[in-house]
Amino acid sequence: MDKLKKFALMEKIVHELEDLKNSQTALIQKIAKIEVDNIELGDKRLEKDLPDMHQRVADNLDTIAAILDDFAQQTDEFSDKNNISALKEQEAINNA
C-alpha cells in the first residue's frame, strides 16, 4: 500500500473512531436521561439494570477515547514522517 493510501485509510479510521466516540457519548446521555426519568417512576427493573449499562458504556467510551488519542497521534506522526502534504501536492500536480 502506498503512503498516501495508507494515510487516507488511517484518517478514515480516525473519523470512524470519532463517530464511535460520539455515539457512545449519546448512549450515555440517553441512559442518564432514562435514569433521571425513572427517579420519578421508580421502576425496579430500570433501577437494577441501568447503572450497570451506564457503567459498561462509560467503560467503552474510555477505551474508545484512549484508542482514538493513540491512533490520531500515530496518524499525525505517520504524516510528518512521510511528508504527506508534499506527497499530496505532488499527486495533485501529476493529476492536473
Biopython code that builds the backbone (N, CA, C, O; Angstrom):
import numpy as np
from Bio.PDB.StructureBuilder import StructureBuilder

atoms = [
    (1, "MET", "N", (0.862, -1.177, 0.000)),
    (1, "MET", "CA", (0.000, 0.000, 0.000)),
    (1, "MET", "C", (0.903, 1.233, 0.000)),
    (1, "MET", "O", (1.829, 1.340, 0.805)),
    (2, "ASP", "N", (0.623, 2.147, -0.902)),
    (2, "ASP", "CA", (1.464, 3.342, -0.922)),
    (2, "ASP", "C", (1.121, 4.257, 0.257)),
    (2, "ASP", "O", (0.098, 4.094, 0.921)),
    (3, "LYS", "N", (1.997, 5.210, 0.487)),
    (3, "LYS", "CA", (1.899, 6.052, 1.683)),
    (3, "LYS", "C", (0.623, 6.894, 1.703)),
    (3, "LYS", "O", (0.000, 7.048, 2.754)),
    (4, "LEU", "N", (0.233, 7.434, 0.561)),
    (4, "LEU", "CA", (-0.987, 8.252, 0.530)),
    (4, "LEU", "C", (-2.231, 7.418, 0.813)),
    (4, "LEU", "O", (-3.130, 7.859, 1.528)),
    (5, "LYS", "N", (-2.280, 6.212, 0.251)),
    (5, "LYS", "CA", (-3.436, 5.345, 0.508)),
    (5, "LYS", "C", (-3.476, 4.925, 1.969)),
    (5, "LYS", "O", (-4.541, 4.889, 2.585)),
    (6, "LYS", "N", (-2.309, 4.609, 2.519)),
    (6, "LYS", "CA", (-2.249, 4.221, 3.926)),
    (6, "LYS", "C", (-2.695, 5.378, 4.812)),
    (6, "LYS", "O", (-3.461, 5.183, 5.756)),
    (7, "PHE", "N", (-2.216, 6.584, 4.508)),
    (7, "PHE", "CA", (-2.615, 7.746, 5.298)),
    (7, "PHE", "C", (-4.116, 8.000, 5.185)),
    (7, "PHE", "O", (-4.767, 8.309, 6.183)),
    (8, "ALA", "N", (-4.667, 7.872, 3.989)),
    (8, "ALA", "CA", (-6.109, 8.072, 3.799)),
    (8, "ALA", "C", (-6.903, 7.070, 4.633)),
    (8, "ALA", "O", (-7.915, 7.418, 5.241)),
    (9, "LEU", "N", (-6.438, 5.830, 4.656)),
    (9, "LEU", "CA", (-7.108, 4.812, 5.465)),
    (9, "LEU", "C", (-6.983, 5.122, 6.950)),
    (9, "LEU", "O", (-7.931, 4.929, 7.711)),
    (10, "MET", "N", (-5.825, 5.597, 7.360)),
    (10, "MET", "CA", (-5.638, 5.970, 8.761)),
    (10, "MET", "C", (-6.573, 7.118, 9.142)),
    (10, "MET", "O", (-7.190, 7.091, 10.207)),
    (11, "GLU", "N", (-6.678, 8.128, 8.271)),
    (11, "GLU", "CA", (-7.599, 9.246, 8.527)),
    (11, "GLU", "C", (-9.040, 8.756, 8.618)),
    (11, "GLU", "O", (-9.805, 9.208, 9.469)),
    (12, "LYS", "N", (-9.403, 7.827, 7.733)),
    (12, "LYS", "CA", (-10.760, 7.274, 7.756)),
    (12, "LYS", "C", (-11.032, 6.596, 9.098)),
    (12, "LYS", "O", (-12.106, 6.765, 9.675)),
    (13, "ILE", "N", (-10.073, 5.841, 9.585)),
    (13, "ILE", "CA", (-10.244, 5.158, 10.863)),
    (13, "ILE", "C", (-10.365, 6.166, 11.999)),
    (13, "ILE", "O", (-11.171, 5.972, 12.909)),
    (14, "VAL", "N", (-9.585, 7.229, 11.960)),
    (14, "VAL", "CA", (-9.695, 8.282, 12.985)),
    (14, "VAL", "C", (-11.110, 8.849, 12.996)),
    (14, "VAL", "O", (-11.702, 9.024, 14.061)),
    (15, "HIS", "N", (-11.654, 9.138, 11.809)),
    (15, "HIS", "CA", (-13.018, 9.688, 11.727)),
    (15, "HIS", "C", (-14.051, 8.674, 12.238)),
    (15, "HIS", "O", (-15.008, 9.048, 12.916)),
    (16, "GLU", "N", (-13.855, 7.410, 11.916)),
    (16, "GLU", "CA", (-14.784, 6.375, 12.398)),
    (16, "GLU", "C", (-14.711, 6.235, 13.912)),
    (16, "GLU", "O", (-15.735, 6.033, 14.565)),
    (17, "LEU", "N", (-13.517, 6.338, 14.472)),
    (17, "LEU", "CA", (-13.371, 6.295, 15.933)),
    (17, "LEU", "C", (-14.027, 7.510, 16.579)),
    (17, "LEU", "O", (-14.633, 7.398, 17.645)),
    (18, "GLU", "N", (-13.909, 8.672, 15.934)),
    (18, "GLU", "CA", (-14.585, 9.869, 16.443)),
    (18, "GLU", "C", (-16.097, 9.673, 16.435)),
    (18, "GLU", "O", (-16.778, 10.031, 17.396)),
    (19, "ASP", "N", (-16.624, 9.103, 15.348)),
    (19, "ASP", "CA", (-18.062, 8.820, 15.273)),
    (19, "ASP", "C", (-18.480, 7.842, 16.364)),
    (19, "ASP", "O", (-19.514, 8.018, 17.009)),
    (20, "LEU", "N", (-17.670, 6.817, 16.562)),
    (20, "LEU", "CA", (-17.958, 5.828, 17.598)),
    (20, "LEU", "C", (-17.953, 6.471, 18.976)),
    (20, "LEU", "O", (-18.810, 6.173, 19.808)),
    (21, "LYS", "N", (-16.998, 7.345, 19.217)),
    (21, "LYS", "CA", (-16.935, 8.068, 20.499)),
    (21, "LYS", "C", (-18.189, 8.919, 20.691)),
    (21, "LYS", "O", (-18.770, 8.942, 21.776)),
    (22, "ASN", "N", (-18.599, 9.616, 19.636)),
    (22, "ASN", "CA", (-19.813, 10.440, 19.722)),
    (22, "ASN", "C", (-21.056, 9.587, 19.970)),
    (22, "ASN", "O", (-21.948, 9.985, 20.719)),
    (23, "SER", "N", (-21.111, 8.426, 19.345)),
    (23, "SER", "CA", (-22.248, 7.523, 19.553)),
    (23, "SER", "C", (-22.305, 7.027, 20.987)),
    (23, "SER", "O", (-23.379, 6.964, 21.585)),
    (24, "GLN", "N", (-21.162, 6.677, 21.533)),
    (24, "GLN", "CA", (-21.114, 6.210, 22.921)),
    (24, "GLN", "C", (-21.513, 7.329, 23.878)),
    (24, "GLN", "O", (-22.199, 7.089, 24.872)),
    (25, "THR", "N", (-21.085, 8.541, 23.579)),
    (25, "THR", "CA", (-21.466, 9.697, 24.403)),
    (25, "THR", "C", (-22.979, 9.888, 24.367)),
    (25, "THR", "O", (-23.598, 10.155, 25.397)),
    (26, "ALA", "N", (-23.568, 9.753, 23.191)),
    (26, "ALA", "CA", (-25.024, 9.887, 23.067)),
    (26, "ALA", "C", (-25.735, 8.787, 23.855)),
    (26, "ALA", "O", (-26.762, 9.042, 24.483)),
    (27, "LEU", "N", (-25.197, 7.569, 23.827)),
    (27, "LEU", "CA", (-25.798, 6.476, 24.602)),
    (27, "LEU", "C", (-25.761, 6.778, 26.095)),
    (27, "LEU", "O", (-26.741, 6.551, 26.805)),
    (28, "ILE", "N", (-24.646, 7.281, 26.560)),
    (28, "ILE", "CA", (-24.544, 7.630, 27.988)),
    (28, "ILE", "C", (-25.578, 8.684, 28.350)),
    (28, "ILE", "O", (-26.229, 8.593, 29.391)),
    (29, "GLN", "N", (-25.729, 9.686, 27.488)),
    (29, "GLN", "CA", (-26.712, 10.737, 27.753)),
    (29, "GLN", "C", (-28.134, 10.177, 27.778)),
    (29, "GLN", "O", (-28.942, 10.581, 28.614)),
    (30, "LYS", "N", (-28.442, 9.263, 26.881)),
    (30, "LYS", "CA", (-29.790, 8.667, 26.844)),
    (30, "LYS", "C", (-30.044, 7.809, 28.077)),
    (30, "LYS", "O", (-31.124, 7.862, 28.664)),
    (31, "ILE", "N", (-29.051, 7.021, 28.466)),
    (31, "ILE", "CA", (-29.208, 6.193, 29.669)),
    (31, "ILE", "C", (-29.390, 7.081, 30.891)),
    (31, "ILE", "O", (-30.234, 6.805, 31.744)),
    (32, "ALA", "N", (-28.604, 8.142, 30.976)),
    (32, "ALA", "CA", (-28.719, 9.062, 32.113)),
    (32, "ALA", "C", (-30.105, 9.706, 32.157)),
    (32, "ALA", "O", (-30.677, 9.874, 33.234)),
    (33, "LYS", "N", (-30.643, 10.065, 30.994)),
    (33, "LYS", "CA", (-31.982, 10.659, 30.958)),
    (33, "LYS", "C", (-33.028, 9.661, 31.449)),
    (33, "LYS", "O", (-33.934, 10.017, 32.203)),
    (34, "ILE", "N", (-32.893, 8.417, 31.015)),
    (34, "ILE", "CA", (-33.836, 7.388, 31.486)),
    (34, "ILE", "C", (-33.695, 7.200, 32.997)),
    (34, "ILE", "O", (-34.694, 7.044, 33.699)),
    (35, "GLU", "N", (-32.466, 7.214, 33.494)),
    (35, "GLU", "CA", (-32.250, 7.090, 34.942)),
    (35, "GLU", "C", (-32.935, 8.227, 35.698)),
    (35, "GLU", "O", (-33.577, 8.001, 36.723)),
    (36, "VAL", "N", (-32.793, 9.439, 35.190)),
    (36, "VAL", "CA", (-33.433, 10.600, 35.824)),
    (36, "VAL", "C", (-34.950, 10.470, 35.775)),
    (36, "VAL", "O", (-35.629, 10.709, 36.773)),
    (37, "ASP", "N", (-35.480, 10.091, 34.614)),
    (37, "ASP", "CA", (-36.930, 9.923, 34.477)),
    (37, "ASP", "C", (-37.443, 8.821, 35.406)),
    (37, "ASP", "O", (-38.558, 8.898, 35.922)),
    (38, "ASN", "N", (-36.630, 7.819, 35.605)),
    (38, "ASN", "CA", (-37.060, 6.705, 36.448)),
    (38, "ASN", "C", (-37.042, 7.054, 37.928)),
    (38, "ASN", "O", (-37.653, 6.348, 38.730)),
    (39, "ILE", "N", (-36.365, 8.110, 38.303)),
    (39, "ILE", "CA", (-36.399, 8.542, 39.701)),
    (39, "ILE", "C", (-37.849, 8.788, 40.113)),
    (39, "ILE", "O", (-38.280, 8.399, 41.199)),
    (40, "GLU", "N", (-38.586, 9.442, 39.221)),
    (40, "GLU", "CA", (-39.997, 9.718, 39.498)),
    (40, "GLU", "C", (-40.852, 8.460, 39.339)),
    (40, "GLU", "O", (-41.781, 8.231, 40.113)),
    (41, "LEU", "N", (-40.533, 7.653, 38.335)),
    (41, "LEU", "CA", (-41.325, 6.464, 38.049)),
    (41, "LEU", "C", (-41.064, 5.339, 39.039)),
    (41, "LEU", "O", (-42.005, 4.719, 39.533)),
    (42, "GLY", "N", (-39.814, 5.074, 39.331)),
    (42, "GLY", "CA", (-39.466, 4.056, 40.313)),
    (42, "GLY", "C", (-39.584, 2.620, 39.839)),
    (42, "GLY", "O", (-39.880, 1.729, 40.635)),
    (43, "ASP", "N", (-39.357, 2.382, 38.550)),
    (43, "ASP", "CA", (-39.408, 1.015, 38.036)),
    (43, "ASP", "C", (-38.191, 0.234, 38.549)),
    (43, "ASP", "O", (-37.050, 0.662, 38.376)),
    (44, "LYS", "N", (-38.448, -0.902, 39.171)),
    (44, "LYS", "CA", (-37.388, -1.693, 39.809)),
    (44, "LYS", "C", (-36.398, -2.263, 38.790)),
    (44, "LYS", "O", (-35.193, -2.273, 39.037)),
    (45, "ARG", "N", (-36.897, -2.734, 37.654)),
    (45, "ARG", "CA", (-36.003, -3.299, 36.630)),
    (45, "ARG", "C", (-35.039, -2.239, 36.113)),
    (45, "ARG", "O", (-33.845, -2.493, 35.954)),
    (46, "LEU", "N", (-35.575, -1.039, 35.850)),
    (46, "LEU", "CA", (-34.714, 0.045, 35.385)),
    (46, "LEU", "C", (-33.689, 0.424, 36.456)),
    (46, "LEU", "O", (-32.519, 0.653, 36.149)),
    (47, "GLU", "N", (-34.135, 0.490, 37.708)),
    (47, "GLU", "CA", (-33.222, 0.807, 38.807)),
    (47, "GLU", "C", (-32.098, -0.217, 38.908)),
    (47, "GLU", "O", (-30.956, 0.122, 39.219)),
    (48, "LYS", "N", (-32.434, -1.456, 38.645)),
    (48, "LYS", "CA", (-31.468, -2.547, 38.764)),
    (48, "LYS", "C", (-30.469, -2.561, 37.607)),
    (48, "LYS", "O", (-29.267, -2.703, 37.828)),
    (49, "ASP", "N", (-30.959, -2.416, 36.379)),
    (49, "ASP", "CA", (-30.113, -2.636, 35.200)),
    (49, "ASP", "C", (-29.432, -1.389, 34.636)),
    (49, "ASP", "O", (-28.338, -1.491, 34.080)),
    (50, "LEU", "N", (-30.044, -0.236, 34.764)),
    (50, "LEU", "CA", (-29.482, 0.959, 34.130)),
    (50, "LEU", "C", (-28.102, 1.351, 34.656)),
    (50, "LEU", "O", (-27.243, 1.714, 33.852)),
    (51, "PRO", "N", (-27.849, 1.298, 35.955)),
    (51, "PRO", "CA", (-26.499, 1.673, 36.410)),
    (51, "PRO", "C", (-25.397, 0.794, 35.806)),
    (51, "PRO", "O", (-24.326, 1.291, 35.457)),
    (52, "ASP", "N", (-25.658, -0.505, 35.685)),
    (52, "ASP", "CA", (-24.670, -1.398, 35.065)),
    (52, "ASP", "C", (-24.481, -1.059, 33.589)),
    (52, "ASP", "O", (-23.355, -1.032, 33.092)),
    (53, "MET", "N", (-25.584, -0.802, 32.890)),
    (53, "MET", "CA", (-25.490, -0.418, 31.477)),
    (53, "MET", "C", (-24.671, 0.859, 31.344)),
    (53, "MET", "O", (-23.786, 0.963, 30.496)),
    (54, "HIS", "N", (-24.985, 1.825, 32.200)),
    (54, "HIS", "CA", (-24.292, 3.113, 32.176)),
    (54, "HIS", "C", (-22.782, 2.897, 32.349)),
    (54, "HIS", "O", (-21.975, 3.475, 31.621)),
    (55, "GLN", "N", (-22.418, 2.066, 33.311)),
    (55, "GLN", "CA", (-21.003, 1.828, 33.584)),
    (55, "GLN", "C", (-20.304, 1.135, 32.414)),
    (55, "GLN", "O", (-19.184, 1.500, 32.057)),
    (56, "ARG", "N", (-20.953, 0.150, 31.825)),
    (56, "ARG", "CA", (-20.343, -0.561, 30.688)),
    (56, "ARG", "C", (-20.125, 0.380, 29.502)),
    (56, "ARG", "O", (-19.074, 0.350, 28.862)),
    (57, "VAL", "N", (-21.116, 1.205, 29.220)),
    (57, "VAL", "CA", (-20.984, 2.144, 28.105)),
    (57, "VAL", "C", (-19.896, 3.179, 28.422)),
    (57, "VAL", "O", (-19.124, 3.558, 27.542)),
    (58, "ALA", "N", (-19.839, 3.634, 29.680)),
    (58, "ALA", "CA", (-18.800, 4.592, 30.081)),
    (58, "ALA", "C", (-17.413, 3.962, 29.954)),
    (58, "ALA", "O", (-16.468, 4.621, 29.520)),
    (59, "ASP", "N", (-17.292, 2.696, 30.330)),
    (59, "ASP", "CA", (-16.008, 1.999, 30.181)),
    (59, "ASP", "C", (-15.625, 1.892, 28.700)),
    (59, "ASP", "O", (-14.467, 2.097, 28.337)),
    (60, "ASN", "N", (-16.600, 1.571, 27.857)),
    (60, "ASN", "CA", (-16.347, 1.514, 26.411)),
    (60, "ASN", "C", (-15.902, 2.873, 25.884)),
    (60, "ASN", "O", (-14.986, 2.962, 25.066)),
    (61, "LEU", "N", (-16.555, 3.925, 26.357)),
    (61, "LEU", "CA", (-16.196, 5.271, 25.919)),
    (61, "LEU", "C", (-14.754, 5.587, 26.300)),
    (61, "LEU", "O", (-14.011, 6.152, 25.498)),
    (62, "ASP", "N", (-14.356, 5.229, 27.513)),
    (62, "ASP", "CA", (-12.969, 5.461, 27.938)),
    (62, "ASP", "C", (-11.986, 4.721, 27.037)),
    (62, "ASP", "O", (-10.953, 5.270, 26.653)),
    (63, "THR", "N", (-12.308, 3.485, 26.704)),
    (63, "THR", "CA", (-11.440, 2.688, 25.840)),
    (63, "THR", "C", (-11.358, 3.296, 24.443)),
    (63, "THR", "O", (-10.275, 3.413, 23.870)),
    (64, "ILE", "N", (-12.497, 3.675, 23.907)),
    (64, "ILE", "CA", (-12.539, 4.280, 22.572)),
    (64, "ILE", "C", (-11.739, 5.582, 22.554)),
    (64, "ILE", "O", (-10.980, 5.835, 21.618)),
    (65, "ALA", "N", (-11.909, 6.405, 23.590)),
    (65, "ALA", "CA", (-11.182, 7.678, 23.653)),
    (65, "ALA", "C", (-9.674, 7.447, 23.691)),
    (65, "ALA", "O", (-8.918, 8.167, 23.039)),
    (66, "ALA", "N", (-9.237, 6.448, 24.453)),
    (66, "ALA", "CA", (-7.807, 6.149, 24.540)),
    (66, "ALA", "C", (-7.282, 5.656, 23.191)),
    (66, "ALA", "O", (-6.211, 6.072, 22.751)),
    (67, "ILE", "N", (-8.035, 4.770, 22.538)),
    (67, "ILE", "CA", (-7.630, 4.269, 21.221)),
    (67, "ILE", "C", (-7.577, 5.428, 20.227)),
    (67, "ILE", "O", (-6.626, 5.544, 19.453)),
    (68, "LEU", "N", (-8.592, 6.280, 20.251)),
    (68, "LEU", "CA", (-8.642, 7.423, 19.334)),
    (68, "LEU", "C", (-7.439, 8.336, 19.537)),
    (68, "LEU", "O", (-6.788, 8.725, 18.568)),
    (69, "ASP", "N", (-7.140, 8.676, 20.774)),
    (69, "ASP", "CA", (-5.999, 9.557, 21.036)),
    (69, "ASP", "C", (-4.701, 8.946, 20.512)),
    (69, "ASP", "O", (-3.901, 9.621, 19.864)),
    (70, "ASP", "N", (-4.506, 7.663, 20.801)),
    (70, "ASP", "CA", (-3.292, 6.976, 20.374)),
    (70, "ASP", "C", (-3.217, 6.888, 18.846)),
    (70, "ASP", "O", (-2.176, 7.171, 18.253)),
    (71, "PHE", "N", (-4.314, 6.498, 18.222)),
    (71, "PHE", "CA", (-4.295, 6.313, 16.774)),
    (71, "PHE", "C", (-4.186, 7.648, 16.041)),
    (71, "PHE", "O", (-3.531, 7.728, 15.002)),
    (72, "ALA", "N", (-4.819, 8.695, 16.568)),
    (72, "ALA", "CA", (-4.705, 10.020, 15.945)),
    (72, "ALA", "C", (-3.260, 10.505, 16.017)),
    (72, "ALA", "O", (-2.749, 11.093, 15.064)),
    (73, "GLN", "N", (-2.609, 10.258, 17.140)),
    (73, "GLN", "CA", (-1.204, 10.627, 17.273)),
    (73, "GLN", "C", (-0.342, 9.824, 16.298)),
    (73, "GLN", "O", (0.557, 10.370, 15.658)),
    (74, "GLN", "N", (-0.621, 8.547, 16.194)),
    (74, "GLN", "CA", (0.100, 7.683, 15.256)),
    (74, "GLN", "C", (-0.092, 8.180, 13.813)),
    (74, "GLN", "O", (0.850, 8.181, 13.020)),
    (75, "THR", "N", (-1.306, 8.597, 13.487)),
    (75, "THR", "CA", (-1.607, 9.112, 12.148)),
    (75, "THR", "C", (-0.832, 10.402, 11.889)),
    (75, "THR", "O", (-0.263, 10.577, 10.811)),
    (76, "ASP", "N", (-0.806, 11.298, 12.863)),
    (76, "ASP", "CA", (-0.056, 12.553, 12.719)),
    (76, "ASP", "C", (1.441, 12.285, 12.546)),
    (76, "ASP", "O", (2.105, 12.915, 11.723)),
    (77, "GLU", "N", (1.954, 11.349, 13.326)),
    (77, "GLU", "CA", (3.374, 11.004, 13.212)),
    (77, "GLU", "C", (3.688, 10.397, 11.846)),
    (77, "GLU", "O", (4.727, 10.690, 11.255)),
    (78, "PHE", "N", (2.796, 9.559, 11.353)),
    (78, "PHE", "CA", (2.977, 8.974, 10.019)),
    (78, "PHE", "C", (3.000, 10.078, 8.970)),
    (78, "PHE", "O", (3.819, 10.054, 8.051)),
    (79, "SER", "N", (2.103, 11.041, 9.111)),
    (79, "SER", "CA", (2.032, 12.153, 8.163)),
    (79, "SER", "C", (3.327, 12.958, 8.183)),
    (79, "SER", "O", (3.876, 13.287, 7.132)),
    (80, "ASP", "N", (3.807, 13.270, 9.371)),
    (80, "ASP", "CA", (5.040, 14.054, 9.485)),
    (80, "ASP", "C", (6.245, 13.284, 8.945)),
    (80, "ASP", "O", (7.058, 13.824, 8.195)),
    (81, "LYS", "N", (6.341, 12.023, 9.336)),
    (81, "LYS", "CA", (7.485, 11.193, 8.944)),
    (81, "LYS", "C", (7.559, 11.007, 7.428)),
    (81, "LYS", "O", (8.647, 10.961, 6.855)),
    (82, "ASN", "N", (6.405, 10.902, 6.790)),
    (82, "ASN", "CA", (6.359, 10.622, 5.353)),
    (82, "ASN", "C", (6.042, 11.840, 4.497)),
    (82, "ASN", "O", (5.822, 11.720, 3.292)),
    (83, "ASN", "N", (6.019, 13.016, 5.126)),
    (83, "ASN", "CA", (5.770, 14.274, 4.406)),
    (83, "ASN", "C", (4.551, 14.161, 3.499)),
    (83, "ASN", "O", (4.625, 14.406, 2.295)),
    (84, "ILE", "N", (3.430, 13.784, 4.103)),
    (84, "ILE", "CA", (2.195, 13.528, 3.356)),
    (84, "ILE", "C", (1.715, 14.763, 2.602)),
    (84, "ILE", "O", (1.208, 14.642, 1.486)),
    (85, "SER", "N", (1.866, 15.956, 3.195)),
    (85, "SER", "CA", (1.384, 17.143, 2.475)),
    (85, "SER", "C", (2.137, 17.338, 1.162)),
    (85, "SER", "O", (1.534, 17.721, 0.159)),
    (86, "ALA", "N", (3.437, 17.082, 1.154)),
    (86, "ALA", "CA", (4.203, 17.197, -0.098)),
    (86, "ALA", "C", (3.777, 16.118, -1.086)),
    (86, "ALA", "O", (3.683, 16.376, -2.286)),
    (87, "LEU", "N", (3.520, 14.921, -0.592)),
    (87, "LEU", "CA", (3.054, 13.849, -1.478)),
    (87, "LEU", "C", (1.698, 14.186, -2.084)),
    (87, "LEU", "O", (1.450, 13.898, -3.254)),
    (88, "LYS", "N", (0.817, 14.797, -1.289)),
    (88, "LYS", "CA", (-0.490, 15.201, -1.809)),
    (88, "LYS", "C", (-0.341, 16.277, -2.884)),
    (88, "LYS", "O", (-1.016, 16.238, -3.913)),
    (89, "GLU", "N", (0.548, 17.234, -2.635)),
    (89, "GLU", "CA", (0.793, 18.296, -3.615)),
    (89, "GLU", "C", (1.324, 17.704, -4.925)),
    (89, "GLU", "O", (0.891, 18.082, -6.014)),
    (90, "GLN", "N", (2.262, 16.778, -4.798)),
    (90, "GLN", "CA", (2.838, 16.150, -5.998)),
    (90, "GLN", "C", (1.786, 15.358, -6.754)),
    (90, "GLN", "O", (1.750, 15.376, -7.985)),
    (91, "GLU", "N", (0.924, 14.657, -6.010)),
    (91, "GLU", "CA", (-0.151, 13.902, -6.647)),
    (91, "GLU", "C", (-1.103, 14.839, -7.385)),
    (91, "GLU", "O", (-1.552, 14.520, -8.486)),
    (92, "ALA", "N", (-1.418, 15.996, -6.790)),
    (92, "ALA", "CA", (-2.298, 16.971, -7.429)),
    (92, "ALA", "C", (-1.667, 17.502, -8.724)),
    (92, "ALA", "O", (-2.349, 17.685, -9.732)),
    (93, "ILE", "N", (-0.362, 17.743, -8.673)),
    (93, "ILE", "CA", (0.344, 18.220, -9.871)),
    (93, "ILE", "C", (0.326, 17.139, -10.962)),
    (93, "ILE", "O", (0.102, 17.426, -12.138)),
    (94, "ASN", "N", (0.565, 15.911, -10.547)),
    (94, "ASN", "CA", (0.587, 14.797, -11.517)),
    (94, "ASN", "C", (-0.774, 14.575, -12.162)),
    (94, "ASN", "O", (-0.863, 14.186, -13.326)),
    (95, "ASN", "N", (-1.833, 14.826, -11.396)),
    (95, "ASN", "CA", (-3.200, 14.593, -11.901)),
    (95, "ASN", "C", (-3.757, 15.787, -12.673)),
    (95, "ASN", "O", (-4.825, 15.701, -13.279)),
    (96, "ALA", "N", (-3.026, 16.896, -12.646)),
    (96, "ALA", "CA", (-3.527, 18.113, -13.322)),
    (96, "ALA", "C", (-3.300, 18.078, -14.809)),
    (96, "ALA", "O", (-3.663, 19.021, -15.512)),
]
sb = StructureBuilder()
sb.init_structure("model")
sb.init_model(0)
sb.init_chain("A")
sb.init_seg("    ")
for serial, (resi, resn, name, xyz) in enumerate(atoms, 1):
    if name == "N":
        sb.init_residue(resn, " ", resi, " ")
    sb.init_atom(name, np.array(xyz, "f"), 0.0, 1.0, " ", f" {name:<3s}", serial, name[0])
structure = sb.get_structure()
